[in-house]
Amino acid sequence: MVTLNAARAANTTFTTTYRPVALIVGGTSGVGQGIVEAFARATKGNAHIMICGRSETNAKQIISTLPQTANSTYEFIECDVSLMKNVAAVTSAIKARVATLNYLVLTPGMISLKGFTPTDEGIDNKLALHFYSRWKFVDELMPLLQVAKNAGQEARVMTIRVNSAKATPLQDDNLGLKKKYSNAASAAHAITYNNLMVEEYASRYPGLSFIHAHPGFVDSSINRNLHWSVKAISRVFALAATSIQDCGEYMLYTLLSPDYRRGAFYFDSHGELIPPAAVVTSEAARKTLLDHFVKETSTR
């Protein structure tokens, strides 16, 4: 296990010969906020950080606490990422004014006891946040990541979800869980889908790094806004929960580590590599999911 002090110390040694550009989706609260703050500290403010989310108020408050230098660029990008058309519009705007992207971090999520709840585009709301919109960002912003890679710069993608080792076999006759749905299945399949895409994209783009990291139980607003029926249990777990600041340091440690520049990687909540789930070895499963993803997220 990597200690928190070791993770912090490693982050403080981060240096580049260029000003890194990062987009943190879901960066206005929770784990995403922790990563924004840790990244700004690690770069000592010499970075362009884009915070994508729904709350401009939260974003402004976060930005006000970040280190300021002549090279600091911090901005808020508003987006309801549960809709693919919104992701397409936002990424199009980003590509029109940003030349390169070094770090793409994907953290949007929610906890809900509701069953299948379709968005206006027919995708389950939880899966839209935990899977579809995330890889829509990756697809749309891949040209900027490729520019960074071709310039000899870092080009990394990180998706934050629960323990990647707890994947379940792909149900190729129930993709998107539209035929049979449960909250447990939604959680497990979001892990499976992210695992498969990490492996598939690492094979398609061998010069880039794709990371699936488990944040552990974090004391964030997503847990404080739980339904009353599970709040009591949540309070018990909160006693041992990691703060968003400490979680941010651990997640940043895996994102910046020089050991993971290229390939597919899976991490636990303390920065330790864990083996990929067996499901990712199936090229057929990866192709099936990718074909489904492309069709489901198309906005044309």
Buried (B, 14 or more C-beta within 10 A) or exposed (E): EBEBEBBBEBBEEBEEEEBBBBBBBBBBBBBBBBBBBBBBBBBBBBBBBBBBBBBEEBBEEBBEEBBEEEEBEBEBBBBBBBBBEBBBBBBEEBBEEBEBBBBBBBBBBEBEEEEBBEBEBEBBBBBBBBBBBBBBBBBBBBEBBBBBBEEEBBBBBBBBBBBBBBBBEBBEEEBBBBEEBEBEBBBBBBBBBBBBBBBBBBEEBEBBBBBBBBBBBBBBEBBEEBEEEEEEEBEEEBEEBBEBEBBBBBBBBBBBBEEBEBBBBBBBBBBEEBEBBEBBEBEEBBEBBBEBBEEBBEEE
